[in-house]
Amino acid sequence: MGEIELRAHACGRRQVVRHKPSTLEESFTDFILSRQALLCTPGTLKFYHNTLSKFLEWLESDGGDDPSE
């Protein structure tokens, strides 16, 4: 996949952060942090966390831990 671009609203400004996550866990963390920065509700964050955690567990049990696959 390439670089990930996260847009966060901090102090009323838009900030773009670019980097390459090396694992699915880092990609998961980046996604959750980006949703927090976008001010998603606590219920939405909990839904994302619960749903994606289960999906990541399944992927990792199948031997996948590279987000580019």
PQR file of N, CA, C, O and H, with PARSE charges and radii, in Angstrom:
ATOM      1  N   MET A   1       0.803  -1.182   0.000 -0.4000 1.5000
ATOM      2  CA  MET A   1       0.000   0.000   0.000 -0.0000 2.0000
ATOM      3  C   MET A   1       0.841   1.239   0.000  0.5500 1.7000
ATOM      4  O   MET A   1       0.306   1.988  -0.817 -0.5500 1.4000
ATOM      5  N   GLY A   2       1.697   1.715   0.417 -0.4000 1.5000
ATOM      6  CA  GLY A   2       2.340   3.015   0.428 -0.0000 2.0000
ATOM      7  C   GLY A   2       2.093   3.774   1.710  0.5500 1.7000
ATOM      8  O   GLY A   2       1.808   3.200   2.762 -0.5500 1.4000
ATOM      9  H   GLY A   2       2.131   1.107   1.081  0.4000 1.0000
ATOM     10  N   GLU A   3       2.209   5.035   1.593 -0.4000 1.5000
ATOM     11  CA  GLU A   3       2.090   5.883   2.775 -0.0000 2.0000
ATOM     12  C   GLU A   3       0.637   6.069   3.180  0.5500 1.7000
ATOM     13  O   GLU A   3      -0.271   6.033   2.350 -0.5500 1.4000
ATOM     14  H   GLU A   3       2.441   5.501   0.739  0.4000 1.0000
ATOM     15  N   ILE A   4       0.445   6.267   4.462 -0.4000 1.5000
ATOM     16  CA  ILE A   4      -0.881   6.556   4.998 -0.0000 2.0000
ATOM     17  C   ILE A   4      -0.928   8.032   5.323  0.5500 1.7000
ATOM     18  O   ILE A   4       0.034   8.594   5.847 -0.5500 1.4000
ATOM     19  H   ILE A   4       1.183   6.296   5.136  0.4000 1.0000
ATOM     20  N   GLU A   5      -2.027   8.645   5.016 -0.4000 1.5000
ATOM     21  CA  GLU A   5      -2.194  10.073   5.295 -0.0000 2.0000
ATOM     22  C   GLU A   5      -3.325  10.234   6.292  0.5500 1.7000
ATOM     23  O   GLU A   5      -4.462   9.840   6.032 -0.5500 1.4000
ATOM     24  H   GLU A   5      -2.808   8.188   4.590  0.4000 1.0000
ATOM     25  N   LEU A   6      -3.005  10.813   7.427 -0.4000 1.5000
ATOM     26  CA  LEU A   6      -3.994  11.047   8.467 -0.0000 2.0000
ATOM     27  C   LEU A   6      -4.231  12.533   8.575  0.5500 1.7000
ATOM     28  O   LEU A   6      -3.282  13.315   8.598 -0.5500 1.4000
ATOM     29  H   LEU A   6      -2.082  11.133   7.639  0.4000 1.0000
ATOM     30  N   ARG A   7      -5.475  12.928   8.641 -0.4000 1.5000
ATOM     31  CA  ARG A   7      -5.799  14.345   8.797 -0.0000 2.0000
ATOM     32  C   ARG A   7      -6.436  14.533  10.162  0.5500 1.7000
ATOM     33  O   ARG A   7      -7.455  13.921  10.483 -0.5500 1.4000
ATOM     34  H   ARG A   7      -6.247  12.292   8.623  0.4000 1.0000
ATOM     35  N   ALA A   8      -5.829  15.375  10.940 -0.4000 1.5000
ATOM     36  CA  ALA A   8      -6.336  15.630  12.288 -0.0000 2.0000
ATOM     37  C   ALA A   8      -6.588  17.111  12.459  0.5500 1.7000
ATOM     38  O   ALA A   8      -5.886  17.946  11.890 -0.5500 1.4000
ATOM     39  H   ALA A   8      -5.001  15.872  10.679  0.4000 1.0000
ATOM     40  N   HIS A   9      -7.596  17.425  13.246 -0.4000 1.5000
ATOM     41  CA  HIS A   9      -7.893  18.819  13.556 -0.0000 2.0000
ATOM     42  C   HIS A   9      -7.331  19.113  14.939  0.5500 1.7000
ATOM     43  O   HIS A   9      -7.873  18.659  15.947 -0.5500 1.4000
ATOM     44  H   HIS A   9      -8.166  16.746  13.708  0.4000 1.0000
ATOM     45  N   ALA A  10      -6.272  19.855  14.982 -0.4000 1.5000
ATOM     46  CA  ALA A  10      -5.657  20.217  16.259 -0.0000 2.0000
ATOM     47  C   ALA A  10      -5.615  21.732  16.345  0.5500 1.7000
ATOM     48  O   ALA A  10      -5.055  22.398  15.474 -0.5500 1.4000
ATOM     49  H   ALA A  10      -5.832  20.224  14.163  0.4000 1.0000
ATOM     50  N   CYS A  11      -6.201  22.264  17.380 -0.4000 1.5000
ATOM     51  CA  CYS A  11      -6.237  23.721  17.584 -0.0000 2.0000
ATOM     52  C   CYS A  11      -6.836  24.443  16.380  0.5500 1.7000
ATOM     53  O   CYS A  11      -6.404  25.542  16.033 -0.5500 1.4000
ATOM     54  H   CYS A  11      -6.657  21.724  18.088  0.4000 1.0000
ATOM     55  N   GLY A  12      -7.822  23.831  15.750 -0.4000 1.5000
ATOM     56  CA  GLY A  12      -8.487  24.470  14.626 -0.0000 2.0000
ATOM     57  C   GLY A  12      -7.719  24.394  13.315  0.5500 1.7000
ATOM     58  O   GLY A  12      -8.163  24.947  12.309 -0.5500 1.4000
ATOM     59  H   GLY A  12      -8.173  22.938  16.032  0.4000 1.0000
ATOM     60  N   ARG A  13      -6.587  23.725  13.311 -0.4000 1.5000
ATOM     61  CA  ARG A  13      -5.784  23.609  12.090 -0.0000 2.0000
ATOM     62  C   ARG A  13      -5.814  22.180  11.584  0.5500 1.7000
ATOM     63  O   ARG A  13      -5.991  21.237  12.355 -0.5500 1.4000
ATOM     64  H   ARG A  13      -6.227  23.276  14.129  0.4000 1.0000
ATOM     65  N   ARG A  14      -5.642  22.033  10.300 -0.4000 1.5000
ATOM     66  CA  ARG A  14      -5.572  20.700   9.706 -0.0000 2.0000
ATOM     67  C   ARG A  14      -4.108  20.295   9.617  0.5500 1.7000
ATOM     68  O   ARG A  14      -3.261  21.074   9.180 -0.5500 1.4000
ATOM     69  H   ARG A  14      -5.499  22.799   9.674  0.4000 1.0000
ATOM     70  N   GLN A  15      -3.826  19.085  10.032 -0.4000 1.5000
ATOM     71  CA  GLN A  15      -2.462  18.589  10.049 -0.0000 2.0000
ATOM     72  C   GLN A  15      -2.415  17.281   9.275  0.5500 1.7000
ATOM     73  O   GLN A  15      -3.270  16.416   9.468 -0.5500 1.4000
ATOM     74  H   GLN A  15      -4.514  18.452  10.387  0.4000 1.0000
ATOM     75  N   VAL A  16      -1.436  17.129   8.410 -0.4000 1.5000
ATOM     76  CA  VAL A  16      -1.277  15.902   7.641 -0.0000 2.0000
ATOM     77  C   VAL A  16      -0.029  15.191   8.141  0.5500 1.7000
ATOM     78  O   VAL A  16       1.050  15.779   8.218 -0.5500 1.4000
ATOM     79  H   VAL A  16      -0.741  17.831   8.253  0.4000 1.0000
ATOM     80  N   VAL A  17      -0.193  13.921   8.478 -0.4000 1.5000
ATOM     81  CA  VAL A  17       0.912  13.115   8.976 -0.0000 2.0000
ATOM     82  C   VAL A  17       1.105  11.955   8.014  0.5500 1.7000
ATOM     83  O   VAL A  17       0.143  11.277   7.654 -0.5500 1.4000
ATOM     84  H   VAL A  17      -1.069  13.443   8.416  0.4000 1.0000
ATOM     85  N   ARG A  18       2.334  11.725   7.601 -0.4000 1.5000
ATOM     86  CA  ARG A  18       2.603  10.622   6.675 -0.0000 2.0000
ATOM     87  C   ARG A  18       3.647   9.679   7.259  0.5500 1.7000
ATOM     88  O   ARG A  18       4.656  10.121   7.809 -0.5500 1.4000
ATOM     89  H   ARG A  18       3.116  12.276   7.894  0.4000 1.0000
ATOM     90  N   HIS A  19       3.403   8.405   7.140 -0.4000 1.5000
ATOM     91  CA  HIS A  19       4.364   7.400   7.554 -0.0000 2.0000
ATOM     92  C   HIS A  19       3.931   6.051   7.016  0.5500 1.7000
ATOM     93  O   HIS A  19       2.841   5.915   6.461 -0.5500 1.4000
ATOM     94  H   HIS A  19       2.583   8.046   6.694  0.4000 1.0000
ATOM     95  N   LYS A  20       4.780   5.064   7.179 -0.4000 1.5000
ATOM     96  CA  LYS A  20       4.479   3.713   6.736 -0.0000 2.0000
ATOM     97  C   LYS A  20       4.364   2.797   7.949  0.5500 1.7000
ATOM     98  O   LYS A  20       5.379   2.491   8.575 -0.5500 1.4000
ATOM     99  H   LYS A  20       5.666   5.174   7.630  0.4000 1.0000
ATOM    100  N   PRO A  21       3.164   2.352   8.298 -0.5600 1.5000
ATOM    101  CA  PRO A  21       3.037   1.403   9.405  0.2800 2.0000
ATOM    102  C   PRO A  21       3.678   0.073   9.025  0.5500 1.7000
ATOM    103  O   PRO A  21       3.583  -0.361   7.878 -0.5500 1.4000
ATOM    104  N   SER A  22       4.325  -0.565   9.980 -0.4000 1.5000
ATOM    105  CA  SER A  22       5.003  -1.812   9.657 -0.0000 2.0000
ATOM    106  C   SER A  22       4.204  -3.046  10.058  0.5500 1.7000
ATOM    107  O   SER A  22       4.510  -4.151   9.610 -0.5500 1.4000
ATOM    108  H   SER A  22       4.403  -0.212  10.913  0.4000 1.0000
ATOM    109  N   THR A  23       3.196  -2.875  10.886 -0.4000 1.5000
ATOM    110  CA  THR A  23       2.391  -4.024  11.296 -0.0000 2.0000
ATOM    111  C   THR A  23       0.913  -3.640  11.301  0.5500 1.7000
ATOM    112  O   THR A  23       0.557  -2.462  11.266 -0.5500 1.4000
ATOM    113  H   THR A  23       2.947  -1.977  11.251  0.4000 1.0000
ATOM    114  N   LEU A  24       0.072  -4.658  11.345 -0.4000 1.5000
ATOM    115  CA  LEU A  24      -1.367  -4.402  11.432 -0.0000 2.0000
ATOM    116  C   LEU A  24      -1.718  -3.708  12.742  0.5500 1.7000
ATOM    117  O   LEU A  24      -2.613  -2.864  12.781 -0.5500 1.4000
ATOM    118  H   LEU A  24       0.361  -5.615  11.373  0.4000 1.0000
ATOM    119  N   GLU A  25      -1.013  -4.064  13.815 -0.4000 1.5000
ATOM    120  CA  GLU A  25      -1.289  -3.426  15.100 -0.0000 2.0000
ATOM    121  C   GLU A  25      -1.004  -1.926  15.036  0.5500 1.7000
ATOM    122  O   GLU A  25      -1.776  -1.126  15.565 -0.5500 1.4000
ATOM    123  H   GLU A  25      -0.286  -4.750  13.784  0.4000 1.0000
ATOM    124  N   GLU A  26       0.094  -1.542  14.396 -0.4000 1.5000
ATOM    125  CA  GLU A  26       0.402  -0.115  14.243 -0.0000 2.0000
ATOM    126  C   GLU A  26      -0.627   0.576  13.353  0.5500 1.7000
ATOM    127  O   GLU A  26      -1.009   1.716  13.619 -0.5500 1.4000
ATOM    128  H   GLU A  26       0.721  -2.192  13.967  0.4000 1.0000
ATOM    129  N   SER A  27      -1.075  -0.096  12.310 -0.4000 1.5000
ATOM    130  CA  SER A  27      -2.114   0.470  11.443 -0.0000 2.0000
ATOM    131  C   SER A  27      -3.412   0.655  12.214  0.5500 1.7000
ATOM    132  O   SER A  27      -4.098   1.666  12.058 -0.5500 1.4000
ATOM    133  H   SER A  27      -0.765  -1.022  12.094  0.4000 1.0000
ATOM    134  N   PHE A  28      -3.745  -0.328  13.046 -0.4000 1.5000
ATOM    135  CA  PHE A  28      -4.941  -0.255  13.887 -0.0000 2.0000
ATOM    136  C   PHE A  28      -4.850   0.949  14.828  0.5500 1.7000
ATOM    137  O   PHE A  28      -5.796   1.728  14.944 -0.5500 1.4000
ATOM    138  H   PHE A  28      -3.188  -1.149  13.173  0.4000 1.0000
ATOM    139  N   THR A  29      -3.713   1.092  15.492 -0.4000 1.5000
ATOM    140  CA  THR A  29      -3.507   2.221  16.403 -0.0000 2.0000
ATOM    141  C   THR A  29      -3.611   3.546  15.661  0.5500 1.7000
ATOM    142  O   THR A  29      -4.253   4.480  16.142 -0.5500 1.4000
ATOM    143  H   THR A  29      -2.944   0.459  15.398  0.4000 1.0000
ATOM    144  N   ASP A  30      -2.988   3.630  14.502 -0.4000 1.5000
ATOM    145  CA  ASP A  30      -3.063   4.854  13.699 -0.0000 2.0000
ATOM    146  C   ASP A  30      -4.509   5.190  13.334  0.5500 1.7000
ATOM    147  O   ASP A  30      -4.912   6.352  13.382 -0.5500 1.4000
ATOM    148  H   ASP A  30      -2.466   2.871  14.112  0.4000 1.0000
ATOM    149  N   PHE A  31      -5.281   4.177  12.971 -0.4000 1.5000
ATOM    150  CA  PHE A  31      -6.672   4.408  12.602 -0.0000 2.0000
ATOM    151  C   PHE A  31      -7.478   4.930  13.795  0.5500 1.7000
ATOM    152  O   PHE A  31      -8.215   5.908  13.675 -0.5500 1.4000
ATOM    153  H   PHE A  31      -4.954   3.232  12.932  0.4000 1.0000
ATOM    154  N   ILE A  32      -7.331   4.270  14.938 -0.4000 1.5000
ATOM    155  CA  ILE A  32      -8.077   4.696  16.128 -0.0000 2.0000
ATOM    156  C   ILE A  32      -7.689   6.122  16.516  0.5500 1.7000
ATOM    157  O   ILE A  32      -8.558   6.934  16.834 -0.5500 1.4000
ATOM    158  H   ILE A  32      -6.732   3.475  15.035  0.4000 1.0000
ATOM    159  N   LEU A  33      -6.404   6.430  16.493 -0.4000 1.5000
ATOM    160  CA  LEU A  33      -5.959   7.788  16.820 -0.0000 2.0000
ATOM    161  C   LEU A  33      -6.515   8.810  15.838  0.5500 1.7000
ATOM    162  O   LEU A  33      -6.877   9.919  16.232 -0.5500 1.4000
ATOM    163  H   LEU A  33      -5.698   5.771  16.235  0.4000 1.0000
ATOM    164  N   SER A  34      -6.583   8.445  14.574 -0.4000 1.5000
ATOM    165  CA  SER A  34      -7.129   9.382  13.583 -0.0000 2.0000
ATOM    166  C   SER A  34      -8.615   9.627  13.830  0.5500 1.7000
ATOM    167  O   SER A  34      -9.101  10.741  13.634 -0.5500 1.4000
ATOM    168  H   SER A  34      -6.289   7.544  14.254  0.4000 1.0000
ATOM    169  N   ARG A  35      -9.339   8.592  14.260 -0.4000 1.5000
ATOM    170  CA  ARG A  35     -10.766   8.763  14.568 -0.0000 2.0000
ATOM    171  C   ARG A  35     -10.951   9.625  15.817  0.5500 1.7000
ATOM    172  O   ARG A  35     -11.896  10.411  15.893 -0.5500 1.4000
ATOM    173  H   ARG A  35      -8.944   7.687  14.420  0.4000 1.0000
ATOM    174  N   GLN A  36     -10.059   9.482  16.788 -0.4000 1.5000
ATOM    175  CA  GLN A  36     -10.122  10.333  17.977 -0.0000 2.0000
ATOM    176  C   GLN A  36      -9.860  11.790  17.594  0.5500 1.7000
ATOM    177  O   GLN A  36     -10.528  12.699  18.087 -0.5500 1.4000
ATOM    178  H   GLN A  36      -9.292   8.844  16.726  0.4000 1.0000
ATOM    179  N   ALA A  37      -8.895  12.002  16.722 -0.4000 1.5000
ATOM    180  CA  ALA A  37      -8.573  13.362  16.276 -0.0000 2.0000
ATOM    181  C   ALA A  37      -9.732  13.982  15.501  0.5500 1.7000
ATOM    182  O   ALA A  37      -9.907  15.201  15.506 -0.5500 1.4000
ATOM    183  H   ALA A  37      -8.353  11.264  16.321  0.4000 1.0000
ATOM    184  N   LEU A  38     -10.516  13.146  14.840 -0.4000 1.5000
ATOM    185  CA  LEU A  38     -11.687  13.638  14.104 -0.0000 2.0000
ATOM    186  C   LEU A  38     -12.905  13.783  15.009  0.5500 1.7000
ATOM    187  O   LEU A  38     -14.003  14.087  14.544 -0.5500 1.4000
ATOM    188  H   LEU A  38     -10.373  12.157  14.835  0.4000 1.0000
ATOM    189  N   LEU A  39     -12.698  13.561  16.303 -0.4000 1.5000
ATOM    190  CA  LEU A  39     -13.729  13.731  17.328 -0.0000 2.0000
ATOM    191  C   LEU A  39     -14.924  12.791  17.172  0.5500 1.7000
ATOM    192  O   LEU A  39     -16.070  13.189  17.381 -0.5500 1.4000
ATOM    193  H   LEU A  39     -11.805  13.314  16.680  0.4000 1.0000
ATOM    194  N   CYS A  40     -14.643  11.534  16.802 -0.4000 1.5000
ATOM    195  CA  CYS A  40     -15.707  10.532  16.768 -0.0000 2.0000
ATOM    196  C   CYS A  40     -16.225  10.336  18.192  0.5500 1.7000
ATOM    197  O   CYS A  40     -15.495  10.537  19.162 -0.5500 1.4000
ATOM    198  H   CYS A  40     -13.712  11.210  16.632  0.4000 1.0000
ATOM    199  N   THR A  41     -17.472   9.948  18.302 -0.4000 1.5000
ATOM    200  CA  THR A  41     -18.072   9.759  19.617 -0.0000 2.0000
ATOM    201  C   THR A  41     -17.441   8.545  20.313  0.5500 1.7000
ATOM    202  O   THR A  41     -16.890   7.665  19.652 -0.5500 1.4000
ATOM    203  H   THR A  41     -18.066   9.785  17.514  0.4000 1.0000
ATOM    204  N   PRO A  42     -17.526   8.504  21.648 -0.5600 1.5000
ATOM    205  CA  PRO A  42     -16.993   7.341  22.368  0.2800 2.0000
ATOM    206  C   PRO A  42     -17.621   6.027  21.902  0.5500 1.7000
ATOM    207  O   PRO A  42     -16.937   5.005  21.835 -0.5500 1.4000
ATOM    208  N   GLY A  43     -18.904   6.045  21.582 -0.4000 1.5000
ATOM    209  CA  GLY A  43     -19.562   4.833  21.091 -0.0000 2.0000
ATOM    210  C   GLY A  43     -19.000   4.372  19.752  0.5500 1.7000
ATOM    211  O   GLY A  43     -18.827   3.175  19.525 -0.5500 1.4000
ATOM    212  H   GLY A  43     -19.459   6.875  21.636  0.4000 1.0000
ATOM    213  N   THR A  44     -18.718   5.317  18.873 -0.4000 1.5000
ATOM    214  CA  THR A  44     -18.137   4.977  17.571 -0.0000 2.0000
ATOM    215  C   THR A  44     -16.734   4.413  17.753  0.5500 1.7000
ATOM    216  O   THR A  44     -16.370   3.427  17.112 -0.5500 1.4000
ATOM    217  H   THR A  44     -18.859   6.290  19.057  0.4000 1.0000
ATOM    218  N   LEU A  45     -15.947   5.037  18.625 -0.4000 1.5000
ATOM    219  CA  LEU A  45     -14.590   4.547  18.882 -0.0000 2.0000
ATOM    220  C   LEU A  45     -14.621   3.137  19.467  0.5500 1.7000
ATOM    221  O   LEU A  45     -13.803   2.294  19.100 -0.5500 1.4000
ATOM    222  H   LEU A  45     -16.243   5.838  19.146  0.4000 1.0000
ATOM    223  N   LYS A  46     -15.566   2.879  20.380 -0.4000 1.5000
ATOM    224  CA  LYS A  46     -15.695   1.547  20.972 -0.0000 2.0000
ATOM    225  C   LYS A  46     -16.081   0.520  19.907  0.5500 1.7000
ATOM    226  O   LYS A  46     -15.550  -0.590  19.888 -0.5500 1.4000
ATOM    227  H   LYS A  46     -16.231   3.564  20.678  0.4000 1.0000
ATOM    228  N   PHE A  47     -17.003   0.893  19.026 -0.4000 1.5000
ATOM    229  CA  PHE A  47     -17.412   0.003  17.938 -0.0000 2.0000
ATOM    230  C   PHE A  47     -16.220  -0.338  17.046  0.5500 1.7000
ATOM    231  O   PHE A  47     -15.977  -1.509  16.756 -0.5500 1.4000
ATOM    232  H   PHE A  47     -17.434   1.795  19.041  0.4000 1.0000
ATOM    233  N   TYR A  48     -15.475   0.682  16.608 -0.4000 1.5000
ATOM    234  CA  TYR A  48     -14.296   0.447  15.778 -0.0000 2.0000
ATOM    235  C   TYR A  48     -13.304  -0.462  16.498  0.5500 1.7000
ATOM    236  O   TYR A  48     -12.788  -1.413  15.912 -0.5500 1.4000
ATOM    237  H   TYR A  48     -15.672   1.634  16.843  0.4000 1.0000
ATOM    238  N   HIS A  49     -13.041  -0.169  17.760 -0.4000 1.5000
ATOM    239  CA  HIS A  49     -12.062  -0.942  18.513 -0.0000 2.0000
ATOM    240  C   HIS A  49     -12.485  -2.404  18.635  0.5500 1.7000
ATOM    241  O   HIS A  49     -11.694  -3.307  18.363 -0.5500 1.4000
ATOM    242  H   HIS A  49     -13.460   0.604  18.236  0.4000 1.0000
ATOM    243  N   ASN A  50     -13.721  -2.634  19.040 -0.4000 1.5000
ATOM    244  CA  ASN A  50     -14.205  -4.007  19.213 -0.0000 2.0000
ATOM    245  C   ASN A  50     -14.232  -4.779  17.902  0.5500 1.7000
ATOM    246  O   ASN A  50     -13.780  -5.922  17.837 -0.5500 1.4000
ATOM    247  H   ASN A  50     -14.364  -1.901  19.261  0.4000 1.0000
ATOM    248  N   THR A  51     -14.758  -4.157  16.868 -0.4000 1.5000
ATOM    249  CA  THR A  51     -14.882  -4.831  15.576 -0.0000 2.0000
ATOM    250  C   THR A  51     -13.517  -5.111  14.953  0.5500 1.7000
ATOM    251  O   THR A  51     -13.252  -6.226  14.503 -0.5500 1.4000
ATOM    252  H   THR A  51     -15.126  -3.229  16.921  0.4000 1.0000
ATOM    253  N   LEU A  52     -12.662  -4.104  14.929 -0.4000 1.5000
ATOM    254  CA  LEU A  52     -11.350  -4.273  14.299 -0.0000 2.0000
ATOM    255  C   LEU A  52     -10.439  -5.193  15.103  0.5500 1.7000
ATOM    256  O   LEU A  52      -9.611  -5.896  14.524 -0.5500 1.4000
ATOM    257  H   LEU A  52     -12.878  -3.199  15.294  0.4000 1.0000
ATOM    258  N   SER A  53     -10.578  -5.198  16.420 -0.4000 1.5000
ATOM    259  CA  SER A  53      -9.763  -6.100  17.244 -0.0000 2.0000
ATOM    260  C   SER A  53     -10.041  -7.551  16.879  0.5500 1.7000
ATOM    261  O   SER A  53      -9.118  -8.353  16.733 -0.5500 1.4000
ATOM    262  H   SER A  53     -11.251  -4.626  16.890  0.4000 1.0000
ATOM    263  N   LYS A  54     -11.311  -7.880  16.735 -0.4000 1.5000
ATOM    264  CA  LYS A  54     -11.679  -9.249  16.366 -0.0000 2.0000
ATOM    265  C   LYS A  54     -11.152  -9.594  14.978  0.5500 1.7000
ATOM    266  O   LYS A  54     -10.642 -10.693  14.759 -0.5500 1.4000
ATOM    267  H   LYS A  54     -12.061  -7.230  16.853  0.4000 1.0000
ATOM    268  N   PHE A  55     -11.274  -8.668  14.054 -0.4000 1.5000
ATOM    269  CA  PHE A  55     -10.788  -8.897  12.694 -0.0000 2.0000
ATOM    270  C   PHE A  55      -9.267  -9.081  12.680  0.5500 1.7000
ATOM    271  O   PHE A  55      -8.756  -9.961  11.987 -0.5500 1.4000
ATOM    272  H   PHE A  55     -11.688  -7.776  14.233  0.4000 1.0000
ATOM    273  N   LEU A  56      -8.549  -8.260  13.438 -0.4000 1.5000
ATOM    274  CA  LEU A  56      -7.086  -8.381  13.495 -0.0000 2.0000
ATOM    275  C   LEU A  56      -6.663  -9.700  14.123  0.5500 1.7000
ATOM    276  O   LEU A  56      -5.700 -10.318  13.670 -0.5500 1.4000
ATOM    277  H   LEU A  56      -8.964  -7.545  14.001  0.4000 1.0000
ATOM    278  N   GLU A  57      -7.369 -10.140  15.160 -0.4000 1.5000
ATOM    279  CA  GLU A  57      -7.071 -11.436  15.767 -0.0000 2.0000
ATOM    280  C   GLU A  57      -7.205 -12.537  14.729  0.5500 1.7000
ATOM    281  O   GLU A  57      -6.354 -13.423  14.655 -0.5500 1.4000
ATOM    282  H   GLU A  57      -8.152  -9.638  15.528  0.4000 1.0000
ATOM    283  N   TRP A  58      -8.253 -12.494  13.935 -0.4000 1.5000
ATOM    284  CA  TRP A  58      -8.463 -13.491  12.889 -0.0000 2.0000
ATOM    285  C   TRP A  58      -7.346 -13.436  11.853  0.5500 1.7000
ATOM    286  O   TRP A  58      -6.806 -14.471  11.464 -0.5500 1.4000
ATOM    287  H   TRP A  58      -8.944 -11.774  13.995  0.4000 1.0000
ATOM    288  N   LEU A  59      -6.997 -12.222  11.402 -0.4000 1.5000
ATOM    289  CA  LEU A  59      -5.927 -12.097  10.412 -0.0000 2.0000
ATOM    290  C   LEU A  59      -4.603 -12.636  10.933  0.5500 1.7000
ATOM    291  O   LEU A  59      -3.906 -13.375  10.238 -0.5500 1.4000
ATOM    292  H   LEU A  59      -7.436 -11.381  11.718  0.4000 1.0000
ATOM    293  N   GLU A  60      -4.263 -12.259  12.167 -0.4000 1.5000
ATOM    294  CA  GLU A  60      -2.991 -12.698  12.738 -0.0000 2.0000
ATOM    295  C   GLU A  60      -2.970 -14.200  12.968  0.5500 1.7000
ATOM    296  O   GLU A  60      -1.913 -14.817  12.839 -0.5500 1.4000
ATOM    297  H   GLU A  60      -4.830 -11.659  12.731  0.4000 1.0000
ATOM    298  N   SER A  61      -4.099 -14.807  13.301 -0.4000 1.5000
ATOM    299  CA  SER A  61      -4.148 -16.255  13.476 -0.0000 2.0000
ATOM    300  C   SER A  61      -3.952 -16.972  12.149  0.5500 1.7000
ATOM    301  O   SER A  61      -3.556 -18.137  12.114 -0.5500 1.4000
ATOM    302  H   SER A  61      -4.958 -14.306  13.405  0.4000 1.0000
ATOM    303  N   ASP A  62      -4.230 -16.273  11.065 -0.4000 1.5000
ATOM    304  CA  ASP A  62      -4.057 -16.822   9.722 -0.0000 2.0000
ATOM    305  C   ASP A  62      -2.656 -16.531   9.175  0.5500 1.7000
ATOM    306  O   ASP A  62      -2.349 -16.863   8.030 -0.5500 1.4000
ATOM    307  H   ASP A  62      -4.552 -15.326  11.093  0.4000 1.0000
ATOM    308  N   GLY A  63      -1.811 -15.909  10.004 -0.4000 1.5000
ATOM    309  CA  GLY A  63      -0.440 -15.651   9.588 -0.0000 2.0000
ATOM    310  C   GLY A  63      -0.213 -14.306   8.939  0.5500 1.7000
ATOM    311  O   GLY A  63       0.897 -14.037   8.480 -0.5500 1.4000
ATOM    312  H   GLY A  63      -2.061 -15.640  10.935  0.4000 1.0000
ATOM    313  N   GLY A  64      -1.209 -13.456   8.882 -0.4000 1.5000
ATOM    314  CA  GLY A  64      -1.046 -12.145   8.245 -0.0000 2.0000
ATOM    315  C   GLY A  64      -0.790 -11.068   9.265  0.5500 1.7000
ATOM    316  O   GLY A  64      -1.554 -10.922  10.219 -0.5500 1.4000
ATOM    317  H   GLY A  64      -2.111 -13.675   9.255  0.4000 1.0000
ATOM    318  N   ASP A  65       0.288 -10.296   9.079 -0.4000 1.5000
ATOM    319  CA  ASP A  65       0.517  -9.151   9.949 -0.0000 2.0000
ATOM    320  C   ASP A  65       1.123  -7.996   9.184  0.5500 1.7000
ATOM    321  O   ASP A  65       1.627  -7.044   9.781 -0.5500 1.4000
ATOM    322  H   ASP A  65       0.909 -10.414   8.304  0.4000 1.0000
ATOM    323  N   ASP A  66       1.076  -8.075   7.868 -0.4000 1.5000
ATOM    324  CA  ASP A  66       1.623  -7.018   7.011 -0.0000 2.0000
ATOM    325  C   ASP A  66       0.456  -6.268   6.368  0.5500 1.7000
ATOM    326  O   ASP A  66      -0.295  -6.861   5.594 -0.5500 1.4000
ATOM    327  H   ASP A  66       0.667  -8.848   7.383  0.4000 1.0000
ATOM    328  N   PRO A  67       0.287  -4.979   6.672 -0.5600 1.5000
ATOM    329  CA  PRO A  67      -0.847  -4.227   6.120  0.2800 2.0000
ATOM    330  C   PRO A  67      -0.827  -4.080   4.603  0.5500 1.7000
ATOM    331  O   PRO A  67      -1.845  -3.720   4.011 -0.5500 1.4000
ATOM    332  N   SER A  68       0.300  -4.349   3.967 -0.4000 1.5000
ATOM    333  CA  SER A  68       0.365  -4.215   2.512 -0.0000 2.0000
ATOM    334  C   SER A  68      -0.156  -5.457   1.796  0.5500 1.7000
ATOM    335  O   SER A  68      -0.302  -5.451   0.574 -0.5500 1.4000
ATOM    336  H   SER A  68       1.126  -4.642   4.448  0.4000 1.0000
ATOM    337  N   GLU A  69      -0.435  -6.520   2.545 -0.4000 1.5000
ATOM    338  CA  GLU A  69      -0.939  -7.756   1.915 -0.0000 2.0000
ATOM    339  C   GLU A  69      -2.425  -7.716   1.700  0.5500 1.7000
ATOM    340  O   GLU A  69      -3.000  -8.674   1.183 -0.5500 1.4000
ATOM    341  H   GLU A  69      -0.316  -6.525   3.538  0.4000 1.0000
TER
END
